[in-house]
Amino acid sequence: MDTLWDNIEKLSAVCRAAGSHLPDEELKALQVGKVAEEAGEAMHALHGLKGLTTCGDDHTWAEVQNDLVGAVIAALLAMDYIDPTGALLHQGGSLRSPRAPQLRRSRCWSEHHGGRNPL
């Protein structure tokens, strides 16, 4: 049975093939931008749900969730684009990769969070 990460790697291969005419750095940047786009769609759906749009869009929590799933998948794809052998997964309460050593957090991050893992 395929894991989530197996499916992300398969989807990443399809997306990379579709963008094979672009430089690798541009593909990475575009995929990170896709994360923001999908998150923005979730925010737009939330605004519609709360009646905060001027265009009369009505949305449901299911639509918000659907857009959030798009943002999560886009983020996992971006992680794979940036480093296919060390893309990070949240497993067992700590950020670690199935293929790479433990992520080292920056000093600023550790000071801000008091050394705690907020996840």
C-alpha positions as semicolon CSV with decimal commas, in nm:
position;residue;x (nm);y (nm);z (nm)
1;M;0,000;0,000;0,000
2;D;0,132;0,343;-0,095
3;T;0,199;0,594;0,179
4;L;0,116;0,961;0,152
5;W;0,480;1,030;0,074
6;D;0,484;0,765;-0,203
7;N;0,190;0,943;-0,365
8;I;0,354;1,286;-0,326
9;E;0,667;1,152;-0,499
10;K;0,457;1,012;-0,786
11;L;0,266;1,340;-0,825
12;S;0,592;1,533;-0,808
13;A;0,735;1,324;-1,093
14;V;0,429;1,402;-1,309
15;C;0,449;1,774;-1,228
16;R;0,825;1,787;-1,290
17;A;0,775;1,618;-1,628
18;A;0,512;1,877;-1,720
19;G;0,756;2,156;-1,626
20;S;1,066;1,992;-1,771
21;H;1,117;2,289;-2,004
22;L;1,176;2,516;-1,702
23;P;1,495;2,550;-1,495
24;D;1,488;2,363;-1,163
25;E;1,511;2,682;-0,955
26;E;1,210;2,826;-1,135
27;L;1,009;2,510;-1,073
28;K;1,088;2,535;-0,702
29;A;0,984;2,901;-0,688
30;L;0,662;2,836;-0,880
31;Q;0,569;2,549;-0,649
32;V;0,625;2,761;-0,338
33;G;0,404;3,024;-0,499
34;K;0,139;2,756;-0,555
35;V;0,128;2,699;-0,178
36;A;0,042;3,066;-0,126
37;E;-0,217;3,057;-0,404
38;E;-0,394;2,755;-0,255
39;A;-0,388;2,908;0,095
40;G;-0,535;3,225;-0,053
41;E;-0,817;3,023;-0,205
42;A;-0,890;2,875;0,138
43;M;-0,901;3,226;0,284
44;H;-1,135;3,342;0,007
45;A;-1,366;3,047;0,079
46;L;-1,360;3,137;0,449
47;H;-1,451;3,496;0,367
48;G;-1,739;3,367;0,154
49;L;-1,851;3,140;0,436
50;K;-1,856;3,435;0,676
51;G;-2,029;3,667;0,428
52;L;-1,725;3,894;0,400
53;T;-1,703;3,908;0,021
54;T;-1,856;4,176;-0,197
55;C;-1,917;3,941;-0,490
56;G;-2,180;3,732;-0,312
57;D;-1,981;3,409;-0,306
58;D;-2,135;3,157;-0,070
59;H;-1,902;2,887;0,058
60;T;-1,914;2,595;0,301
61;W;-1,669;2,453;0,551
62;A;-1,621;2,160;0,310
63;E;-1,496;2,406;0,047
64;V;-1,259;2,563;0,298
65;Q;-1,127;2,216;0,385
66;N;-1,089;2,126;0,017
67;D;-0,878;2,437;-0,042
68;L;-0,671;2,362;0,268
69;V;-0,601;2,013;0,135
70;G;-0,481;2,177;-0,186
71;A;-0,246;2,397;0,016
72;V;-0,110;2,098;0,211
73;I;-0,048;1,894;-0,104
74;A;0,114;2,195;-0,272
75;A;0,339;2,238;0,034
76;L;0,442;1,872;0,032
77;L;0,518;1,896;-0,339
78;A;0,724;2,211;-0,277
79;M;0,921;2,027;-0,010
80;D;0,989;1,746;-0,255
81;Y;1,091;1,994;-0,527
82;I;1,335;2,167;-0,292
83;D;1,498;1,847;-0,163
84;P;1,360;1,518;-0,297
85;T;1,586;1,303;-0,079
86;G;1,533;1,492;0,244
87;A;1,179;1,628;0,229
88;L;1,059;1,659;0,584
89;L;0,762;1,479;0,730
90;H;0,602;1,524;1,068
91;Q;0,634;1,184;1,232
92;G;0,598;1,091;1,594
93;G;0,601;1,446;1,729
94;S;0,923;1,564;1,567
95;L;1,017;1,693;1,225
96;R;1,230;1,433;1,055
97;S;1,278;1,281;0,718
98;P;1,240;0,915;0,635
99;R;1,566;0,949;0,438
100;A;1,767;1,225;0,604
101;P;1,903;1,328;0,945
102;Q;1,702;1,531;1,196
103;L;1,627;1,890;1,090
104;R;1,843;2,143;1,269
105;R;1,641;2,448;1,366
106;S;1,788;2,794;1,351
107;R;1,895;2,963;1,674
108;C;1,628;3,232;1,619
109;W;1,354;2,970;1,588
110;S;1,470;2,795;1,907
111;E;1,486;3,119;2,103
112;H;1,141;3,225;1,982
113;H;0,983;2,891;2,078
114;G;1,184;2,833;2,394
115;G;1,339;2,522;2,242
116;R;0,994;2,355;2,218
117;N;0,852;2,185;1,914
118;P;0,512;2,356;1,870
119;L;0,397;2,072;1,647
